[in-house]
Amino acid sequence: MSLVVAAALALAAFGCTPRFQRAPTLPTQQDLFAESESLVPAGMDEDPALAAQIYPGDIISLVMISADREEQPNLRVDERGVVHIPLAGDVEVAGVTLLEAEQRLESALRQYDRTIRVSILLTEARGQMATIVGAVNEPGRVEVSGGMRLADLVAHAGGPVGSDESETAFSGGDLGTARLVRNGQALPVSVNLALTGDLRHNIRIRPGDVLHVPLALQQLVTVIGQVESPSVMMYRPGVRITQAIAVAGGITRDGDQGDIRVIRGDAEHPRIYQAGISDIVDGRSPDVVLAPGDIVYVSSAGHADMRDVMNSIANILSLGTTGAIIAATAVP
């Protein structure tokens, strides 16, 4: 959690409202950020198939036909996109089709042989690679074969990393915010929609493409404060506040069962709700269903000053998720 949240929480402590709104039983549409639907990339209307091209790192072979037939096998296209040919010297061939590259080589060689014809064979496509990085099971470079699409690239990487078999985990891969970058620009495609087969999003992969899958930090639920084992757990639909506190070992003797904070929302405009475990246990209040990214804070019993409660939360959250666990554990 960022310093922005810590600042926002600290400011909330100084507000004139003495109590927070009771946590809704179910996350509201507003809490789940309905406006984020408008942020789903529009996809790409045009995704034409391209002719085979040559890229730096490729290994090519030449067949040169004139009065005699001559072969130049296994020529490497260097990082400049240039291949070195006897007599002709350095000829730039990267970024163009095989036909265009043949024409460039013929033009360079016809200073010495006016009738020469050149054919290019792509021996090894070492430069025709896409890269997938971030929170996936097998990050690295993947050779771009004919017809490869975005869903294929995700499959080659083994999909996003996930939680282990326990309830607790530090993070997983978030395909919802993954980005496919081409020539330094993020393309307007959704990886999640690509996996459904939507061709506006499941576009063809080009050599040089980079897919970045970030950590699913917003798919976590954090429980801190006066609990036995402050924890970070992977969010699961329908998880309730009592379950999250149980995963964290329950409330300590110093914890206030009637004063539980639920911090929800984006970093700049978080919502802060109040809940009471004692009310839930006694049947006076329904169990609260949590939302992705929620932070549950169990305050200490005897906190009469709201400002002290909020400053405690702000100080912990300003350390970040991992730091929050360490700091909360250290509280006597």
MITITOR-47969 format. One record per residue: residue number from 0; residue in three letters; x, y, z of N, C-alpha, C in turn. Coordinates in steps of 0.001 Angstrom, whole numbers, plus 500000, padded with zeros to 6 digits. Example, Ala and Ser with C-alpha at 12.3 -4.5 7.8 and 13.67 -1.06 7.14 Angstrom:
// MITITOR-47969
0 ALA 513190 494310 507800 512300 495500 507800 513200 496700 507800
1 SER 512850 497750 507080 513670 498940 507140 512900 500030 507870
// end
This chain:
// MITITOR-47969
0 MET 500852 498814 500000 500000 500000 500000 500885 501231 500000
1 SER 500541 502225 499239 501426 503356 499016 501315 504376 500121
2 LEU 502281 505305 500082 502263 506418 501011 501042 507294 500805
3 VAL 500515 507290 499572 499326 508092 499293 498171 507637 500169
4 VAL 498031 506305 500323 496966 505783 501165 497193 506184 502605
5 ALA 498445 506076 503062 498753 506444 504430 498382 507893 504691
6 ALA 498707 508746 503731 498374 510162 503886 496875 510364 503921
7 ALA 496168 509645 503037 494712 509786 502993 494075 509335 504302
8 LEU 494595 508250 504860 494053 507750 506120 494331 508712 507256
9 ALA 495525 509271 507237 495869 510231 508277 494962 511451 508208
10 LEU 494680 511910 506987 493794 513064 506815 492385 512736 507295
11 ALA 491965 511498 507033 490627 511104 507455 490476 511182 508967
12 ALA 491581 510959 509677 491543 510979 511130 491206 512357 511668
13 PHE 491523 513380 510916 491309 514744 511379 489979 515309 510919
14 GLY 489197 514507 510195 487918 514989 509708 486933 515183 510845
15 CYS 485818 515770 510538 484835 516080 511569 483889 514912 511830
16 THR 483916 513859 510997 483009 512726 511191 483534 511827 512294
17 PRO 482793 511647 513405 483313 510888 514536 483301 509390 514316
18 ARG 482442 508881 513419 482357 507455 513192 482364 507175 511700
19 PHE 482807 505960 511360 482815 505568 509959 481528 504833 509625
20 GLN 481210 504808 508361 480039 504081 507889 480219 502599 508152
21 ARG 479119 501944 508530 479192 500508 508747 479510 499810 507433
22 ALA 480333 498798 507502 480711 498070 506288 479484 497398 505680
23 PRO 479271 497570 504378 478125 496890 503741 478340 495382 503746
24 THR 477236 494648 503785 477346 493190 503793 478036 492684 502529
25 LEU 477680 493259 501391 478308 492913 500119 478997 494139 499555
26 PRO 480136 493951 498881 480787 495104 498240 479837 495758 497254
27 THR 479742 497075 497326 478860 497783 496415 479478 497864 495033
28 GLN 478654 498205 494038 479171 498368 492693 480230 499456 492663
29 GLN 480022 500477 493497 481002 501553 493576 482327 501041 494128
30 ASP 482241 500170 495136 483452 499602 495723 484228 498772 494714
31 LEU 483504 498097 493823 484158 497225 492855 484576 497976 491600
32 PHE 484448 499309 491647 484963 500162 490587 484333 499843 489239
33 ALA 483004 500082 489153 482300 499849 487897 482887 500693 486787
34 GLU 483453 501856 487197 484015 502714 486166 485216 502078 485486
35 SER 485804 501046 486090 486967 500408 485483 486604 499682 484195
36 GLU 485288 499391 484016 484892 498728 482776 485237 499583 481565
37 SER 485156 500911 481759 485468 501800 480649 486951 501817 480336
38 LEU 487751 501269 481271 489184 501246 481067 489641 499984 480340
39 VAL 488716 499057 480067 489089 497864 479314 489500 498284 477915
40 PRO 490687 497869 477461 491138 498282 476128 490124 497930 475052
41 ALA 490080 498764 474029 489083 498596 472970 489398 497458 472021
42 GLY 490643 496984 472021 491026 495963 471060 491492 496601 469757
43 MET 491895 495771 468824 492432 496249 467552 491569 495756 466393
44 ASP 491065 496710 465608 490231 496357 464458 491037 495697 463351
45 GLU 492290 496126 463196 493128 495605 462116 494333 494874 462695
46 ASP 494493 493643 462273 495636 492832 462700 496055 491961 461514
47 PRO 496559 492592 460463 496838 491837 459230 498030 490902 459389
48 ALA 497989 489813 458643 499152 488924 458564 500233 489629 457746
49 LEU 501469 489495 458177 502581 490152 457504 503469 489130 456812
50 ALA 504098 489549 455747 505073 488692 455076 506278 488477 455987
51 ALA 506946 487349 455795 508128 487043 456604 509181 488132 456423
52 GLN 509777 488533 457531 510815 489547 457517 512082 489021 458159
53 ILE 513148 489774 458000 514435 489433 458595 514665 490349 459787
54 TYR 515197 489786 460883 515443 490539 462112 516897 490352 462549
55 PRO 517444 491321 463267 518796 491147 463818 518894 489862 464624
56 GLY 519955 489120 464409 520127 487837 465073 519774 486653 464208
57 ASP 518999 486870 463149 518646 485770 462249 519882 485238 461520
58 ILE 519831 483962 461177 520870 483334 460361 520259 483055 458991
59 ILE 520885 483587 457948 520360 483404 456596 521418 482741 455725
60 SER 520955 482126 454653 521841 481546 453644 521481 482138 452287
61 LEU 522496 482371 451476 522288 482964 450162 522600 481959 449061
62 VAL 521775 481982 448038 522058 481254 446802 522170 482318 445708
63 MET 523366 482420 445101 523625 483443 444081 523846 482747 442746
64 ILE 523022 483130 441763 523055 482463 440457 523414 483483 439381
65 SER 524453 483146 438635 524859 483947 437473 525411 482955 436456
66 ALA 526658 483179 436011 527287 482172 435142 527479 480886 435919
67 ASP 527740 481027 437209 527876 479876 438099 526883 480024 439256
68 ARG 526708 478955 439946 525856 478949 441148 526756 478918 442368
69 GLU 526533 479878 443275 527373 479957 444473 526470 480082 445695
70 GLU 526903 479467 446782 526138 479539 448032 526980 480197 449115
71 GLN 526300 480992 449943 526905 481582 451136 526045 481170 452331
72 PRO 526427 480064 452997 525560 479562 454078 525808 480270 455412
73 ASN 524775 480262 456236 524878 480639 457649 525522 482011 457876
74 LEU 524922 483014 457287 525370 484390 457500 524504 485018 458592
75 ARG 525156 485624 459565 524418 486203 460687 524093 487666 460423
76 VAL 522839 488032 460675 522430 489433 460612 522792 490060 461957
77 ASP 523695 491048 461931 524202 491572 463195 523204 492522 463857
78 GLU 523616 493086 464988 522714 493924 465773 522283 495180 465018
79 ARG 523056 495578 464036 522681 496739 463226 521647 496391 462158
80 GLY 521359 495093 462016 520469 494661 460949 521187 494493 459632
81 VAL 522500 494308 459693 523349 494265 458504 523940 492872 458325
82 VAL 524054 492443 457071 524759 491207 456758 525945 491564 455868
83 HIS 527076 490911 456111 528294 491204 455332 528420 490203 454189
84 ILE 528528 490725 452938 528637 489909 451733 529979 490189 451072
85 PRO 530727 489148 450698 531983 489379 449962 531738 490249 448736
86 LEU 532630 491179 448476 532568 492167 447395 531559 493271 447699
87 ALA 530337 492913 448001 529300 493931 448215 529471 494665 449538
88 GLY 530090 494002 450525 530278 494634 451830 529050 494489 452711
89 ASP 528796 495497 453555 527672 495450 454487 526396 495906 453788
90 VAL 525358 495075 453908 524067 495394 453303 523002 495277 454392
91 GLU 522191 496321 454557 521140 496316 455569 519945 495517 455069
92 VAL 519568 494511 455850 518469 493637 455429 517385 493489 456503
93 ALA 517643 493928 457729 516664 493744 458802 515469 494675 458612
94 GLY 514293 494180 459004 513090 494982 458952 512394 495001 457622
95 VAL 512873 494216 456668 512222 494154 455361 511884 492699 455048
96 THR 511035 492497 454045 510664 491146 453657 511829 490453 452960
97 LEU 511708 489133 452816 512752 488382 452129 512918 488877 450693
98 LEU 511808 489188 450026 511883 489670 448653 512636 491004 448584
99 GLU 512325 491909 449503 513012 493199 449513 514492 493026 449832
100 ALA 514807 492105 450750 516207 491865 451089 516965 491295 449884
101 GLU 516323 490400 449141 516953 489858 447932 517247 490971 446924
102 GLN 516313 491893 446779 516514 492995 445840 517660 493898 446280
103 ARG 517797 494110 447576 518897 494939 448069 520248 494270 447814
104 LEU 520301 492958 448032 521556 492245 447813 521910 492212 446324
105 GLU 520920 491997 445471 521190 492002 444023 521706 493362 443581
106 SER 521104 494426 444098 521546 495774 443735 522997 496007 444144
107 ALA 523368 495525 445348 524741 495711 445820 525729 494885 445008
108 LEU 525328 493679 444569 526245 492788 443863 526343 493090 442365
109 ARG 525366 493780 441815 525380 494033 440377 526406 495093 439952
110 GLN 527076 495666 440931 528230 496491 440579 529340 495623 439993
111 TYR 529297 494314 440334 530345 493390 439906 529821 492330 438933
112 ASP 528518 492087 438946 527935 491066 438067 526520 491525 437714
113 ARG 526315 491989 436489 525058 492615 436102 523916 491619 435925
114 THR 524216 490356 435895 523160 489361 435675 522858 488516 436907
115 ILE 523470 488819 438038 523341 487955 439222 521929 488008 439801
116 ARG 521466 486870 440263 520200 486754 440992 520492 486160 442356
117 VAL 519763 486634 443355 520009 486201 444735 518729 485657 445346
118 SER 518842 484520 446012 517738 483961 446804 518182 483846 448258
119 ILE 517285 484156 449169 517589 484090 450605 516788 482965 451243
120 LEU 517468 482180 452047 516823 481157 452863 517014 481541 454327
121 LEU 515909 481598 455073 515992 481885 456506 516341 480589 457221
122 THR 517614 480455 457578 518107 479203 458155 517684 479040 459602
123 GLU 517884 480089 460422 517510 480048 461842 516923 481402 462215
124 ALA 515716 481372 462762 515034 482621 463132 515403 483030 464551
125 ARG 516691 483237 464787 517152 483548 466141 516734 484942 466602
126 GLY 516454 485816 465669 516052 487164 466051 514558 487352 466156
127 GLN 513788 486330 465820 512338 486464 465772 511739 485933 467065
128 MET 511938 486738 468103 511561 486331 469449 510638 487372 470073
129 ALA 509715 486887 470894 508910 487746 471759 509319 487441 473197
130 THR 509040 488368 474087 509459 488227 475475 508263 488353 476397
131 ILE 508222 487499 477416 507184 487607 478439 507877 487682 479795
132 VAL 507533 488712 480555 508192 488966 481835 507140 489219 482904
133 GLY 507591 489182 484146 506701 489478 485259 506245 488226 485977
134 ALA 505028 488266 486495 504517 487215 487367 503893 486076 486561
135 VAL 504754 485361 485819 504338 484170 485078 505212 483010 485527
136 ASN 504776 481810 485216 505514 480634 485686 506835 480430 484960
137 GLU 506890 480774 483676 508112 480566 482904 508415 481808 482061
138 PRO 508925 482869 482702 509271 484069 481929 510454 483794 481007
139 GLY 510557 484579 479958 511691 484418 479047 511321 484779 477628
140 ARG 512181 484373 476702 511985 484670 475287 511377 483456 474587
141 VAL 510493 483728 473642 509775 482685 472918 509911 482957 471430
142 GLU 510258 481927 470662 510340 482106 469213 508938 482325 468647
143 VAL 508814 483341 467817 507523 483671 467222 507334 482814 465976
144 SER 506513 481805 466109 506233 480933 464971 505048 481489 464198
145 GLY 504852 480998 463006 503769 481480 462167 502413 481308 462812
146 GLY 501633 482372 462859 500287 482301 463419 500205 482433 464921
147 MET 501313 482668 465622 501268 482787 467070 500442 484008 467472
148 ARG 499578 483799 468460 498747 484876 468976 499008 485105 470463
149 LEU 498378 486147 470998 498635 486550 472381 498345 485424 473361
150 ALA 497246 484707 473177 496926 483594 474083 498000 482511 474026
151 ASP 498582 482300 472847 499664 481310 472714 500881 481736 473524
152 LEU 501178 483040 473514 502332 483544 474255 502148 483322 475750
153 VAL 500936 483571 476249 500651 483330 477667 500798 481848 477988
154 ALA 500325 480993 477083 500426 479545 477304 501883 479094 477331
155 HIS 502724 479663 476449 504142 479313 476440 504795 479634 477785
156 ALA 504310 480674 478453 504889 481072 479744 504282 480312 480913
157 GLY 503408 479375 480628 502813 478582 481703 501736 479314 482472
158 GLY 501261 480437 481948 500213 481191 482628 500760 482006 483779
159 PRO 499901 482775 484440 500351 483602 485570 500656 482761 486789
160 VAL 501575 483237 487610 501831 482544 488865 500589 482675 489731
161 GLY 500343 481659 490560 499179 481683 491433 499584 481430 492858
162 SER 498597 481363 493691 498878 481101 495104 499202 479625 495287
163 ASP 499765 479323 496444 500012 477917 496751 498717 477301 497270
164 GLU 498797 476098 497817 497589 475404 498240 497015 475963 499536
165 SER 497774 476780 500261 497270 477357 501492 496479 478617 501192
166 GLU 495895 479188 502243 495122 480415 502064 496031 481614 501865
167 THR 497238 481541 502416 498111 482705 502383 499047 482660 501196
168 ALA 499364 483826 500668 500295 483949 499556 500664 485411 499432
169 PHE 501817 485675 498873 502222 487062 498733 501647 487698 497482
170 SER 501521 486959 496406 501000 487565 495192 500779 486499 494130
171 GLY 500055 486896 493117 499902 486082 491926 500073 486987 490718
172 GLY 499861 486433 489542 499955 487236 488336 498603 487822 487970
173 ASP 498583 489088 487593 497342 489780 487286 497229 489988 485774
174 LEU 496523 489081 485111 496348 489201 483664 495465 490390 483301
175 GLY 494643 490834 484254 493754 491951 483961 494483 493247 483684
176 THR 495663 493399 484263 496440 494626 484038 497700 494363 483217
177 ALA 497803 493161 482650 498964 492852 481808 498945 493718 480556
178 ARG 500128 494028 480028 500244 494899 478872 501172 494274 477831
179 LEU 500721 494357 476567 501544 493916 475445 502144 495165 474806
180 VAL 503469 495232 474812 504175 496421 474326 504848 496100 473002
181 ARG 504645 496985 472022 505244 496825 470694 505859 498163 470275
182 ASN 507129 498113 469946 507838 499341 469531 507702 500447 470569
183 GLY 507742 500053 471844 507698 501028 472924 506319 501520 473288
184 GLN 505261 501014 472647 503903 501463 472920 503034 500293 473369
185 ALA 502239 500514 474433 501310 499488 474891 500140 499393 473930
186 LEU 499828 498201 473474 498727 498002 472545 497393 497950 473295
187 PRO 496311 498415 472672 495001 498468 473350 494292 497121 473370
188 VAL 494923 496140 473992 494337 494802 474042 494275 494316 475482
189 SER 493315 493462 475755 493135 492844 477064 493561 491385 476989
190 VAL 494474 490985 477862 494919 489591 477876 493773 488672 478276
191 ASN 492969 489091 479238 491837 488259 479655 490883 487998 478495
192 LEU 490590 489029 477710 489702 488844 476562 490384 488024 475472
193 ALA 491702 488157 475366 492435 487349 474390 492286 485866 474710
194 LEU 492288 485540 475989 492174 484136 476397 490787 483568 476114
195 THR 489807 484431 475896 488475 483949 475531 488347 483724 474030
196 GLY 489392 484101 473275 489364 483911 471830 488897 485122 471054
197 ASP 488678 486241 471728 488252 487470 471055 489382 487956 470146
198 LEU 489166 487928 468838 490234 488232 467891 490618 489710 467874
199 ARG 489794 490568 468444 490199 491965 468579 491279 492123 469642
200 HIS 491389 491146 470508 492380 491180 471580 493418 490065 471434
201 ASN 492987 488922 470920 493915 487805 470712 494648 488009 469384
202 ILE 495478 489039 469366 496114 489470 468120 497373 488653 467831
203 ARG 497861 488788 466619 499096 488114 466225 500285 488727 466970
204 ILE 501191 487859 467373 502414 488309 468038 503480 488584 466988
205 ARG 504190 489698 467139 505277 490070 466240 506612 489915 466968
206 PRO 507671 489615 466246 508994 489617 466874 509272 490960 467529
207 GLY 509824 490900 468728 510106 492116 469479 509027 492495 470465
208 ASP 507847 491865 470377 506785 492165 471332 507219 491771 472745
209 VAL 506746 492533 473729 507032 492249 475138 505709 492237 475902
210 LEU 505424 491129 476570 504238 491028 477413 504672 491094 478866
211 HIS 504122 492065 479600 504446 492214 481018 503216 491886 481848
212 VAL 503364 490915 482754 502279 490523 483654 502661 490972 485066
213 PRO 501995 491988 485612 502367 492480 486942 501837 491581 488046
214 LEU 502305 491835 489249 501799 491122 490410 500358 491540 490677
215 ALA 499569 490588 491146 498147 490842 491406 497969 491414 492807
216 LEU 498564 492597 493010 498498 493193 494342 497069 493538 494739
217 GLN 496210 493833 493754 494833 494169 494079 493963 492927 494251
218 GLN 494568 491723 494146 493822 490492 494360 494195 489872 495702
219 LEU 494642 490711 496634 495024 490252 497958 494075 490827 498996
220 VAL 493981 490152 500119 493313 490687 501301 494345 490673 502424
221 THR 494546 491807 503065 495549 491954 504117 494861 492110 505458
222 VAL 495317 491364 506453 494764 491454 507803 495899 491841 508741
223 ILE 495766 492989 509382 496819 493496 510258 496205 494033 511536
224 GLY 497065 494482 512443 496601 495017 513715 496657 493961 514798
225 GLN 495667 493961 515665 495657 493074 516824 495094 491694 516463
226 VAL 495863 490972 515636 495565 489577 515312 496805 488756 515607
227 GLU 496610 487461 515798 497738 486615 516201 498818 486527 515128
228 SER 498436 486419 513862 499403 486260 512770 499004 487161 511606
229 PRO 499414 488437 511638 499083 489329 510514 499429 488662 509189
230 SER 498499 488684 508253 498630 487848 507055 498204 488582 505796
231 VAL 498746 488085 504692 498283 488466 503365 497745 487200 502707
232 MET 496519 487234 502259 495911 486060 501647 495397 486409 500267
233 MET 495391 485420 499379 494821 485618 498057 493311 485804 498185
234 TYR 492784 486793 497494 491351 487029 497511 490619 485882 496820
235 ARG 489528 485475 497413 488636 484503 496789 487217 485047 496862
236 PRO 486471 484972 495778 485100 485511 495787 484294 484946 496949
237 GLY 483621 485836 497680 482774 485415 498787 483466 485330 500127
238 VAL 484784 485575 500186 485481 485488 501462 484936 486561 502403
239 ARG 484705 486180 503662 484094 487076 504638 485116 487531 505678
240 ILE 484751 488590 506373 485693 489189 507311 486050 488217 508434
241 THR 485085 487394 508871 485402 486421 509923 486401 485376 509430
242 GLN 486287 484978 508158 487235 484008 507600 488632 484603 507505
243 ALA 488713 485857 507057 490026 486498 506928 490702 486630 508282
244 ILE 489938 486996 509303 490519 487127 510648 490905 485755 511194
245 ALA 490117 484726 510863 490464 483372 511299 491777 482919 510680
246 VAL 491988 483226 509376 493255 482880 508720 494418 483560 509420
247 ALA 494173 484763 509954 495216 485504 510660 495345 485072 512116
248 GLY 494712 483985 512482 494873 483440 513828 493908 483963 514853
249 GLY 492981 484808 514446 492010 485364 515381 492501 486635 516050
250 ILE 491605 487259 516791 491916 488528 517457 492644 488256 518765
251 THR 493648 489052 519054 494413 488901 520289 493582 489372 521490
252 ARG 494105 489136 522681 493420 489562 523901 493306 491080 523961
253 ASP 494258 491769 523322 494238 493234 523352 493397 493827 522235
254 GLY 492867 492998 521357 492101 493499 520229 490676 493864 520608
255 ASP 490130 494804 519869 488763 495269 520098 487847 494603 519082
256 GLN 487072 493624 519526 486196 492895 518609 485074 493756 518050
257 GLY 484820 494869 518695 483768 495743 518210 484266 496853 517314
258 ASP 485589 496911 517073 486147 498016 516286 487118 497464 515246
259 ILE 486563 497030 514118 487340 496514 513001 487210 497511 511846
260 ARG 488341 497890 511252 488310 498796 510098 488504 497986 508809
261 VAL 487755 498341 507786 487936 497776 506453 488294 498934 505539
262 ILE 489540 498935 505037 490017 499991 504142 489911 499448 502729
263 ARG 489160 500150 501892 488814 499620 500569 488938 500725 499527
264 GLY 489415 500368 498353 489401 501338 497260 490782 501634 496726
265 ASP 490839 502620 495826 492111 502961 495207 492961 503772 496170
266 ALA 494240 503946 495798 495201 504564 496694 494863 506014 497012
267 GLU 494296 506733 496057 494059 508154 496260 492743 508451 496965
268 HIS 491760 507554 496814 490448 507809 497407 489929 506544 498098
269 PRO 490578 506109 499176 490116 504893 499858 488837 505165 500637
270 ARG 488030 504122 500804 486861 504185 501675 487196 503430 502952
271 ILE 486733 503919 504055 487021 503308 505346 485704 502950 506012
272 TYR 485494 501658 506246 484276 501176 506862 484585 500629 508263
273 GLN 483530 500466 509042 483668 499929 510387 482811 498684 510514
274 ALA 483335 497706 511215 482588 496471 511461 482894 495993 512869
275 GLY 482078 495099 513366 482290 494539 514690 482108 493040 514688
276 ILE 483154 492321 515056 483059 490860 515091 482061 490421 516158
277 SER 482046 491132 517269 481120 490761 518338 479672 490867 517862
278 ASP 479368 491892 517051 478009 492029 516514 477681 490887 515555
279 ILE 478669 490467 514775 478453 489370 513825 478201 488072 514574
280 VAL 479028 487805 515592 478898 486568 516366 477557 486518 517092
281 ASP 477093 487692 517602 475830 487738 518345 474619 487800 517433
282 GLY 474852 487882 516134 473742 487913 515201 473118 489276 515013
283 ARG 473746 490321 515547 473197 491669 515401 473598 492307 514071
284 SER 474582 491708 513395 475065 492272 512140 475484 491121 511227
285 PRO 475219 491220 509926 475643 490142 509012 477151 490137 508820
286 ASP 477664 488955 508495 479099 488830 508206 479411 489613 506921
287 VAL 480507 490347 506926 480845 491242 505825 481633 490481 504762
288 VAL 481166 490555 503522 481894 489972 502397 482939 490981 501934
289 LEU 484183 490536 501829 485280 491434 501473 485407 491579 499963
290 ALA 486126 492619 499563 486378 492900 498150 487866 492721 497870
291 PRO 488244 492511 496601 489672 492400 496270 490428 493647 496713
292 GLY 491583 493441 497348 492417 494556 497777 492083 495091 499149
293 ASP 491066 494547 499822 490691 495060 501142 491813 494893 502156
294 ILE 491890 495841 503069 492782 495748 504220 491909 495754 505461
295 VAL 492032 494721 506276 491272 494607 507515 492207 494944 508662
296 TYR 491829 495943 509448 492661 496375 510577 491876 496191 511863
297 VAL 492437 495409 512791 491823 495184 514096 492508 496106 515087
298 SER 491744 497048 515635 492338 498031 516544 492471 497452 517950
299 SER 493189 498176 518792 493378 497759 520181 492192 498183 521024
300 ALA 491865 497385 522001 490794 497735 522928 491208 498966 523719
301 GLY 490249 499825 524000 490546 501010 524808 490952 502216 524004
302 HIS 490949 502124 522656 491254 503298 521833 490067 504252 521904
303 ALA 490199 505296 522714 489106 506259 522822 489224 507347 521771
304 ASP 490453 507585 521322 490703 508675 520376 490762 508118 518958
305 MET 489822 508536 518120 489793 508074 516732 491085 508411 516012
306 ARG 491671 509532 516368 492908 509950 515714 494018 508939 515953
307 ASP 494081 508382 517170 495116 507386 517470 494923 506134 516622
308 VAL 493670 505715 516448 493401 504533 515641 493875 504758 514212
309 MET 493481 505904 513652 493807 506155 512261 495301 506359 512052
310 ASN 495948 507002 513006 497399 507166 512883 498104 505822 512954
311 SER 497588 504889 513739 498179 503554 513800 498095 502870 512455
312 ILE 496925 502978 511799 496762 502380 510487 497698 503041 509489
313 ALA 497743 504360 509518 498566 505084 508554 500033 504727 508706
314 ASN 500503 504616 509939 501921 504292 510168 502262 502907 509653
315 ILE 501342 501974 509824 501595 500610 509357 501542 500539 507839
316 LEU 500510 501136 507248 500344 501028 505806 501428 501751 505047
317 SER 502022 502775 505643 503067 503522 504944 504299 502681 504701
318 LEU 504418 501543 505382 505570 500668 505210 505413 499708 504048
319 GLY 504209 499647 503461 503964 498691 502392 503437 497401 502979
320 THR 502965 496496 502108 502318 495278 502571 503245 494408 503404
321 THR 504445 494129 502897 505379 493289 503637 505802 493954 504925
322 GLY 506114 495243 504853 506502 495976 506029 505390 496031 507036
323 ALA 504158 496079 506563 503020 496131 507469 502958 494896 508324
324 ILE 503210 493745 507721 503170 492490 508491 504242 492488 509561
325 ILE 505463 492925 509174 506567 492955 510149 506257 493906 511283
326 ALA 505789 495117 510912 505502 496124 511925 504390 495684 512853
327 ALA 503339 495107 512267 502207 494684 513084 502592 493548 514007
328 THR 503455 492651 513533 503897 491540 514363 504689 492033 515555
329 ALA 505412 493137 515347 506284 493660 516411 505506 494390 517489
330 VAL 504225 494703 517235 503447 495424 518234 503189 494524 519413
331 PRO 503525 494944 520660 503319 494061 521817 501845 493863 522125
// end
